[in-house]
């Protein structure tokens, strides 16, 4: 790379979409230069349900970021979040004929490609990411970086992250209709792992929880190894649903109230503040005290965090010890 480069990233979450442009500098630092985020109209929990409407939603976000002079099948990466993401582990080995030789990058690529090709995932799924967990060099297991080691055999254990093929192809179709060439699909839990976890956390043991609107994703790391990825079709929308039900209002109105007035920590000094609540028709508004609103929201928070806590405790029991949660 001889000069700064522009890179583009799309995001399709369970409630919102986003598109950003960043500048990749010569020193490898990245600087976000433009970002647009919108409600995911045309999508249902991260899945395309209305192709024209979904295309319009993405096109509007893209037009906020990409100028007309850049609109010629712009390459971009796509980060996705939905409950169709699954993961598997598979192993295979390659053997070198003749004398042992030092392992090179091409050998690593060869054994990864072979393992992907022989992995027996369900026919309706497609591999979107393959993460090496460990390498086998001759009979030595648990190797993280085999380059340069002499070997007659090289094996790998891969964690394969998959997506339902139709979900995958419809997402790509939306972006193609917006003149965007998707070069890589990245599950949100992997993108978040690269962004927020430190090498020390991955070494000592950590559970990462990525909370979306209608799905929450978990990743477990220990000794720099991705031990597990795990998703549940449950997210922050559960809080919104409780508010909507308790106050008898529409889901979108409850979402706006949660974003405008919600707090995980009650604000006692503002307990008498009046919050405008729309009626079921969304036209007239009536006030309730913040104390009452926070009581309704607290019910949603208790439901939400109890479910997340159950998953974290299960993962801690399976992969003990994991020192903390992010």
C-alpha positions in Angstrom: 0.0 0.0 0.0 1.6 3.2 -1.2 -1.0 5.7 -0.1 -4.0 6.1 2.2 -7.0 4.0 1.0 -10.7 4.3 1.5 -12.5 1.2 2.9 -16.2 0.6 3.2 -18.2 -1.5 5.7 -21.9 -2.4 5.8 -23.7 -3.6 8.8 -27.1 -5.5 8.9 -28.2 -5.9 12.5 -31.5 -7.3 13.9 -33.0 -3.8 14.2 -30.7 -1.3 12.4 -28.5 -1.1 9.4 -25.4 1.0 9.0 -22.8 2.0 6.4 -19.4 3.6 7.0 -16.4 4.9 5.1 -13.0 4.8 6.8 -9.5 5.8 5.8 -6.8 3.2 6.1 -3.6 5.1 6.6 0.0 4.1 5.6 0.8 3.5 9.3 -2.2 0.9 9.4 -4.3 3.2 11.6 -8.0 3.5 10.6 -10.0 6.7 10.8 -13.8 6.7 10.2 -14.7 9.5 7.9 -18.4 9.0 7.4 -21.2 7.0 9.0 -24.9 6.5 8.4 -27.3 4.4 10.5 -31.0 3.7 10.0 -33.8 1.5 11.1 -33.7 -1.8 9.1 -36.9 -1.4 7.0 -37.3 -4.3 4.7 -35.4 -6.6 7.1 -36.8 -8.8 9.8 -34.3 -9.6 12.6 -31.4 -9.3 10.2 -33.0 -11.2 7.4 -34.3 -9.8 4.1 -38.1 -9.9 4.0 -38.9 -7.2 1.4 -36.2 -6.9 -1.3 -37.2 -3.5 -2.7 -37.7 -1.9 0.7 -34.4 -3.4 2.1 -32.6 -2.2 -1.0 -34.0 1.3 -0.4 -32.9 1.3 3.2 -29.3 0.3 2.3 -29.2 2.7 -0.7 -30.2 5.6 1.6 -27.5 4.8 4.1 -24.9 4.4 1.3 -25.9 7.7 -0.4 -25.1 9.4 2.9 -21.6 8.1 2.8 -20.5 7.4 -0.8 -20.4 10.2 -3.3 -21.7 9.8 -6.9 -18.1 9.7 -8.2 -17.4 6.6 -6.1 -20.5 4.6 -7.2 -19.1 1.9 -9.5 -19.5 -1.4 -7.8 -17.8 -0.3 -4.6 -16.1 -3.2 -2.7 -17.1 -3.5 0.9 -17.1 -5.9 3.8 -20.4 -6.8 5.4 -20.9 -7.4 9.2 -24.1 -9.4 10.0 -26.1 -10.2 13.1 -29.0 -12.7 13.1 -30.0 -15.9 14.8 -29.1 -18.0 11.7 -25.4 -17.8 12.5 -24.0 -21.2 13.5 -20.6 -22.7 14.2 -18.8 -26.1 13.9 -15.3 -27.5 14.4 -13.5 -29.8 12.0 -10.0 -31.1 11.7 -7.8 -32.5 8.9 -4.1 -32.9 8.1 -1.7 -32.7 5.1 1.5 -34.8 4.7 4.7 -33.7 3.1 6.5 -36.3 1.0 10.2 -36.8 1.4 12.2 -35.1 4.1 10.5 -32.8 6.6 10.5 -29.1 5.5 9.9 -25.8 7.2 6.2 -24.9 7.3 5.4 -21.8 5.1 2.3 -19.7 4.8 1.3 -21.6 1.7 1.2 -24.8 3.7 -1.1 -23.2 6.3 -3.4 -21.9 3.5 -3.4 -25.4 2.0 -4.4 -27.2 5.2 -7.1 -24.6 5.9 -8.5 -24.9 2.4 -8.5 -28.7 2.7 -10.3 -28.7 6.0 -13.0 -26.3 4.7 -13.5 -28.5 1.6 -14.0 -31.7 3.6 -16.1 -30.2 6.4 -19.5 -31.8 6.4 -21.7 -28.9 7.2 -25.5 -29.0 6.4 -26.1 -28.5 2.7 -28.3 -25.4 3.3 -25.5 -23.5 5.0 -22.5 -21.7 3.7 -19.1 -21.1 5.4 -18.6 -17.3 6.0 -15.5 -17.5 8.2 -12.9 -20.1 9.2 -11.0 -19.4 12.4 -8.0 -21.7 13.2 -8.1 -22.9 16.8 -4.8 -24.7 16.9 -2.3 -26.5 14.6 -0.9 -30.0 14.8 2.8 -30.2 13.8 3.8 -33.9 13.5 2.5 -35.2 16.8 2.7 -31.8 18.7 -0.8 -30.3 19.3 -1.8 -26.9 20.5 0.6 -25.0 18.2 -0.6 -21.4 17.5 2.0 -20.3 15.0 3.6 -23.2 13.0 5.5 -21.1 10.5 9.2 -22.1 10.3 8.8 -25.4 12.2 10.0 -28.5 10.4 7.3 -31.1 9.9 6.2 -34.1 7.9 2.6 -33.5 8.9 0.6 -30.3 9.4 -3.0 -30.4 10.8 -5.4 -27.7 11.8 -8.6 -27.5 13.9 -10.9 -24.9 12.4 -13.9 -23.2 13.9 -16.3 -22.7 11.0 -18.9 -20.0 11.2 -21.8 -20.5 8.8 -25.0 -18.8 7.6 -28.1 -20.1 6.0 -27.4 -20.0 2.3 -30.7 -18.3 1.4 -30.2 -15.7 4.1 -26.7 -15.1 2.9 -27.6 -14.9 -0.8 -30.5 -12.5 -0.2 -28.2 -10.2 1.8 -25.7 -10.1 -1.0 -28.5 -9.4 -3.5 -29.5 -6.3 -1.6 -26.0 -4.9 -1.6 -25.5 -5.8 -5.3 -28.6 -3.8 -6.2 -26.9 -0.9 -4.4 -23.8 -1.3 -6.6 -21.8 -2.8 -3.7 -19.5 -5.8 -4.1 -19.4 -7.7 -0.8 -15.9 -9.1 -0.6 -16.3 -10.7 2.9 -19.1 -11.5 5.3 -18.1 -11.2 9.0 -20.3 -12.3 11.9 -20.7 -9.5 14.3 -19.2 -11.5 17.2 -15.9 -11.8 15.3 -15.9 -8.1 14.3 -16.5 -7.1 17.9 -13.8 -9.5 19.2 -11.2 -7.8 16.9 -12.4 -4.4 18.0 -12.8 -4.5 21.7 -10.9 -7.5 23.2 -7.2 -7.0 24.2 -4.5 -9.7 23.6 -4.3 -10.1 27.4 -8.0 -10.7 27.7 -7.9 -13.4 24.9 -4.9 -15.0 26.7 -6.2 -15.1 30.3 -9.8 -16.0 29.3 -12.8 -13.9 28.5 -16.5 -14.1 27.5 -17.6 -11.4 25.0 -21.3 -10.7 24.8 -22.5 -8.7 21.8 -26.0 -7.5 22.5 -28.3 -6.7 19.5 -31.9 -5.9 19.2 -33.2 -9.4 18.6 -30.1 -11.5 19.0 -27.2 -11.8 21.4 -23.9 -13.4 20.4 -21.2 -14.8 22.7 -17.5 -15.6 22.1 -15.2 -17.4 24.5 -11.4 -17.0 24.3 -8.6 -18.7 26.3 -4.9 -18.8 25.5 -5.7 -16.8 22.3 -8.0 -19.6 21.1 -11.6 -19.0 20.1 -13.2 -21.8 22.1 -16.8 -21.1 21.3 -19.2 -18.8 19.5 -22.8 -19.0 20.6 -26.0 -17.1 19.7 -29.5 -16.8 21.1 -32.5 -15.1 19.5 -33.0 -12.7 22.4 -31.8 -9.1 22.7 -32.6 -5.6 23.9 -35.9 -5.6 22.1 -37.2 -7.7 25.0 -37.0 -4.6 27.2 -38.9 -2.6 24.5 -41.6 -5.3 24.4 -42.2 -5.1 28.1 -42.5 -1.3 28.0 -44.9 -1.5 25.0 -47.1 -4.1 26.8 -47.1 -2.4 30.2 -47.9 1.0 28.7 -50.2 -0.2 25.9 -48.3 1.5 23.2 -46.8 0.5 19.8 -43.3 -1.1 19.7 -41.7 1.8 17.8 -43.1 4.3 20.3 -41.7 2.1 23.1 -38.3 2.0 21.4 -38.2 5.8 21.1 -39.1 6.2 24.8 -36.5 3.7 25.8 -33.8 5.5 23.8 -34.9 8.9 25.0 -35.6 8.3 28.7 -34.3 4.8 29.6 -31.6 4.2 32.1 -30.2 1.1 33.6 -29.7 3.1 36.9 -32.8 4.8 38.2 -32.4 8.6 38.5 -34.0 9.3 41.9 -33.4 13.1 41.6 -35.7 13.2 38.5 -38.4 10.8 39.8 -41.1 13.5 39.4 -40.1 14.4 35.9 -43.1 14.0 33.5 -42.5 11.8 30.4 -45.0 12.1 27.5 -46.5 8.7 26.6 -48.4 8.4 23.2 -51.7 6.6 23.3 -52.4 3.5 21.3 -53.2 5.6 18.2 -49.9 7.4 18.5 -51.5 10.8 18.4 -52.4 12.1 21.8 -50.0 12.0 24.6 -50.4 11.7 28.4 -47.7 12.3 31.0 -46.5 9.8 33.6 -43.8 10.3 36.2 -40.3 9.0 35.5 -40.6 6.9 38.6 -43.5 5.0 37.0 -41.7 4.7 33.7 -38.6 3.3 35.3 -40.6 0.7 37.2 -41.9 -0.6 33.8 -38.5 -0.5 32.3 -37.0 -2.2 35.3 -39.3 -5.2 34.7 -37.8 -5.5 31.2 -34.3 -5.1 32.4 -34.7 -7.9 35.0 -36.1 -10.2 32.2 -33.3 -9.3 29.9 -30.3 -9.6 32.3 -31.6 -12.8 33.8 -31.5 -14.4 30.4 -28.1 -13.1 29.5 -26.8 -14.2 33.0 -28.0 -17.7 32.4 -26.0 -18.0 29.1 -22.9 -16.5 30.7 -23.1 -18.9 33.7 -23.5 -21.8 31.3 -20.4 -20.8 29.3 -18.4 -20.2 32.4 -19.2 -23.7 33.6 -18.2 -25.3 30.3 -15.0 -23.4 29.8 -13.8 -22.6 33.3 -11.8 -20.7 34.2 -12.7 -17.5 32.2 -11.7 -14.5 34.2 -14.2 -11.9 33.1 -17.0 -10.8 30.8 -16.9 -7.9 28.3 
